[in-house]
Amino acid sequence: METDDKIAFVAITIGLAQMIMHFNKIYNSDDLSFYSIQYVVAGISASLLWMVYQYRKGANFSVMYSTAGLLLGMYTLQKVLKDKRSKKVE
């Protein structure tokens, strides 16, 4: 493994650890009012665009990282929409 690949691997590992901590925060939170739908959709869009760009450039490590960010964004959007629906019913 080349030095550049090692640097990418370490950076992605740190980023994934951060995403896991963020996921736990969202998963265990009852109040997601600090997330707007626009904010989450913007993050999903950015992750999707980065994923396509990185795939086309052959940056496979980065594609996996962007995919994880995309999945986290989609999960966050699902939780935000569910939270907003439950508040409308009340």
C-alpha positions as CSV (number, residue, x, y, z in Angstrom):
1,M,0.0,0.0,0.0
2,E,1.4,3.3,-1.0
3,T,1.7,6.3,1.3
4,D,-1.1,8.2,-0.4
5,D,-3.4,5.1,0.0
6,K,-2.4,4.9,3.7
7,I,-3.3,8.6,4.2
8,A,-6.6,8.1,2.4
9,F,-7.4,5.0,4.5
10,V,-6.6,6.8,7.8
11,A,-8.7,9.8,6.8
12,I,-11.6,7.6,5.8
13,T,-11.4,5.6,9.0
14,I,-11.5,8.8,11.1
15,G,-14.4,10.1,9.0
16,L,-16.4,6.9,9.4
17,A,-15.8,7.0,13.1
18,Q,-17.3,10.5,13.1
19,M,-20.2,9.3,11.0
20,I,-20.9,6.5,13.5
21,M,-20.9,9.0,16.4
22,H,-23.3,11.2,14.4
23,F,-25.5,8.3,13.6
24,N,-25.7,7.3,17.3
25,K,-26.7,10.9,18.1
26,I,-29.5,10.9,15.5
27,Y,-30.6,7.4,16.4
28,N,-31.0,8.1,20.1
29,S,-32.4,11.6,19.7
30,D,-36.1,12.3,20.2
31,D,-35.9,15.9,19.0
32,L,-34.5,16.5,15.5
33,S,-35.9,20.0,15.2
34,F,-32.4,21.4,14.7
35,Y,-32.3,19.7,11.3
36,S,-34.2,21.2,8.4
37,I,-35.3,19.2,5.4
38,Q,-33.4,21.6,3.1
39,Y,-30.2,21.1,5.1
40,V,-30.4,17.3,5.0
41,V,-31.3,17.2,1.3
42,A,-28.4,19.5,0.5
43,G,-26.1,17.1,2.3
44,I,-27.6,14.1,0.4
45,S,-27.1,16.0,-2.9
46,A,-23.5,16.8,-2.2
47,S,-22.7,13.2,-1.2
48,L,-24.3,11.9,-4.4
49,L,-22.4,14.4,-6.6
50,W,-19.1,13.6,-4.8
51,M,-19.8,9.9,-5.2
52,V,-20.3,10.2,-8.9
53,Y,-17.3,12.5,-9.3
54,Q,-15.0,10.2,-7.3
55,Y,-16.2,7.1,-9.1
56,R,-15.5,8.7,-12.5
57,K,-12.0,9.6,-11.2
58,G,-11.3,6.1,-9.9
59,A,-11.1,7.2,-6.3
60,N,-12.5,4.0,-4.8
61,F,-11.7,4.8,-1.1
62,S,-13.5,8.1,-1.5
63,V,-16.5,6.5,-3.1
64,M,-17.0,4.3,-0.1
65,Y,-16.8,7.3,2.2
66,S,-19.2,9.3,0.2
67,T,-21.6,6.3,0.1
68,A,-21.5,6.1,3.9
69,G,-22.3,9.8,4.0
70,L,-25.1,9.4,1.6
71,L,-26.6,6.6,3.6
72,L,-26.3,8.6,6.8
73,G,-28.0,11.6,5.1
74,M,-30.9,9.4,3.9
75,Y,-31.4,7.9,7.3
76,T,-31.3,11.4,8.8
77,L,-33.9,12.6,6.3
78,Q,-36.2,9.7,7.1
79,K,-35.9,10.4,10.9
80,V,-36.6,14.2,10.3
81,L,-39.6,13.5,8.1
82,K,-41.0,11.0,10.7
83,D,-40.4,13.5,13.5
84,K,-42.2,16.3,11.6
85,R,-45.1,14.0,10.8
86,S,-45.5,12.9,14.4
87,K,-45.5,16.6,15.5
88,K,-48.3,17.4,13.0
89,V,-50.5,14.6,14.3
90,E,-50.2,15.9,17.9
